């Protein structure tokens, strides 16, 4: 489910991507129509090319991994001191 401030729902993302990929619209023209950046339009179109309509679904913004993660032994010390 899209958040309340999302400019594009999955259905609108699909429409934007199809305009660019299937109908040959320029990123800038499709972006202007949907009130998003050209970069966002390109991202949606590229995802549509690689994944098809399934790729337009909402995705988690959670990172796959944390590079600055606190080492386990430090976390245990913190818990012990608390």
N, C-alpha and C positions, 0 to 999 in steps of 0.2 A: 504494500500500500504506500502510495506517495505521501510525503508530508504536505501540510497545508499550504506551504509557500512554494511548492514545486511548480516551475513553469511548464514542465512537460510531464504528462501522464504516460504510462506505457503505450497507450493508443496513439497519443500525439507524437511520441518518439517514432513510432512505426510509420506514421504518415509523413513525418519529416524525412526519415531515411528513405522511404520509397520515392519521394519527390526527387531526392538527389541521385539515388542509385538507378531506379527504374525509369524516371522521366528525364534525367539529365540536367536537373537544375543545378546552378552554381551554389556552393555552400553559402555564400553571402546572401543570395536571394531567398533561399529557404530559411536561413537564420533570421532574416528580417521579418519574414512572414510569421514565424513562431516566436519572435521577440527573444531570441537567444543569440549567443555569440557565434561567429563563423567556426570557431574552434569546437564549440559544443556540437554544431551541426556536422562537422567532419567526424567527430568522435562517434556520433550516433550512426552515421553512414558507414563508417569502417566496421563498426560492430555488427551492423546489419549484413554487410558483405561477408563477414567471417562466420557469424552465428545464425543468421536468418532472423525471423520474427521472434524467436525465443530469446535472442540477445537484447531485446528491448525491455525486458522485465526489470523491476527494481532490484538493486543490488545492495548488499551491506557495505557501509563505508568503513567498517572495522578493518584495521590493517591485518595482513596475513601473519606478520611477525613484528616484534618490537625489537629494534636494534639496540636501544638504550635500556634494556631490561635490567632491573636490579638483580645482581647475582644471588643465587639461592642462599648461600651462607650469610650474606648481609641481611636478607629478608628474615631469616631465622633469628638473627641477633636482634633485629628491630622488634620482632614479636616477643622475644624473651624479655627485653628491656621494658616493654609496655606493661 
